Amino acid sequence: MENKTFVPDLGVSSVFDSAWGLTKKHFLPIFLLMLVGGMLYNLPSSYFYSSYYAELLSGNYLTEEEWIAKQIDAAPVSLLKNYAVMLLLAIVCGLIRMYIDLVRNRVLLSAKEKDSVDMTAIIKGGFSGYWFFLICTLLSGIIIGIGYVFCILPGIFLQVRLMFVPIIAANKPELTLSEVFSRSWNMTEGRFLDLLLFGIIVVLLSIVGFICCCVGLYVTSIISEFMYVELYYRLSNDGNPASPAEDVTFDGRDADGYIRSI
């Protein structure tokens, strides 16, 4: 009887090739979600500095500090009002962006698992597990942030070990909070250096995308996200597609990069 021992293939070339193939097929919906998310991110500051930008366009070239000092002298109440509105906008936009992040994660998962994306169904079902996703994402961010405050190395370590928390929360909203964190911790156990290497590759891709201007940055960002999803599926038991009945190639590796020991 076949001994079903599955070892995930974390080869850079294999993961990148799969991510690039998925990017070519499903670029548009993820690009649009990223675009909307970016607009929401900039909306609060754009509102606050709208009058500053108007002064620049009129030829009154002030530094940001000079403009704020001028506002404090001329209309302090109006400045406080703008700060309050900016804070409110930041909260509202942040909540909407978290919903977009949840939808984007589910689009990535659907593209990988089903090789198709039903945006209507995903958007309608986006609120399912929203608060759970928000709590998991914020909590992991706080834990990683604390790690970086104490020293850079603990922050890097925690970021790698908790890297799958958001996608697990998006994919498995029925889990408990502790189960999401423990699952990410277990998936990354013994694979820190492999995953750190992928983190470095993502940074390098971002630099290449930046050099290639804005559109290039979007392309490399989407490739990076599909690499992340590919790693999730290869390390997760839920993402292991192999079964005893499947055919295996001559070197023991199935089509999704898993190695079977016989």
C-alpha positions, 0 to 999 in steps of 0.5 A: 500500500502506498505510503502517503507522505507529502512534502511541499515543494517550496522551490522558488522557480516552482512557486514563482511560475505558478504565481505568474500563471495565476497573475496572467489569468486573474490580473484585472479583478485583483488590480481593481481591488488594489486600486480602490484600496489605494484610493481609500488609503489616500483619501483622508490625507487628500481631504486634509491637505486639499487647501494646501494643494490649492495654495501650491497650485496658485503659486504660493509655495509653502512648506507643509510646516509653514502651511500648518503654522499659517492655519493655526494663526489664521483659523485654528478652529477650522484646522481642528475641524479638518483634523477631526474629519480626517480622523473620521475618514481614516476610520471609515476608509480603514474599515472599508479597506479591511473589507476590500482586503478580505474580498481580495484574499478570497479572490486569490483563494478562488483563483488558485483553488477553482481557477475562476473568480466569481466577483459577484458571489465573493463581494456579496459574501464578503461580510461573512467573517468580516469582523473575525478577519478584522480582529485577526489581521489587527491582532497579528499586526499589533503582535508583529509591531511589538516585535519590531519595537523591541528589536528588528529581528523579533519583528521579522521572526513574528512576521514570518511565523504569523504571515498566514493569519489573514488568509487563514481567517479569510478562508476559514472563518469558522475557526477560533482566534487561537486556532488561526494563530496556531495554524499559521505558527504550525505551517511555518514551523521549521521553514523560517529561512525558506519563507524569509527567502520569499520575503526577500524576493517580494521586496526585490520584486517591489523594487523592480516594479517601482523602477518600472513605474506604477503599473509595474508595481501593481504587476509585481505586487499581484505576483507577490500575493499569488506567491503568498497564496501558493505557499499557503496551499503548499504548506496547508493540509487543506491545500494538499490536493494529492490523493492515493488515486492520483497519477504522479510524474516520474520523479514523484511530484504531482502537478501542484508541486507536492512530492509523494513518498512511496 
